Amino acid sequence: MYRIILIFSLFVVLYFLLRRAIREFKGQGEPDRLPPGKNHMVQDPVCRVFVPRGAAVTEDIGGQTYYFCSRSCAHKFQQQLAG
């Protein structure tokens, strides 16, 4: 009787592990489900402060958009990339 309970328990654990692995595998190629809006918080790469996307200073550097809390942080970031 204990063998049946043990085997059943192992199958349940295996089922949940496989289900989690399949969900993670399917989710790799999908974009974020919630598109970021103006109130979406973004982090400044220089001072690590979070600011709302609508109020952030944006700079396109190397084909990528960066968000900053101020012009001085954007200037510091450009200096770090150049130096």
Secondary structure, DSSP 8 states (H G I E B T S, - for coil): -HHHHHHHHHHHHHHHHHHHHHHHHHHTSS--SS---TT-EEE-TTT--EEEGGGSEEEEETTEEEEESSHHHHHHHHHHHH-
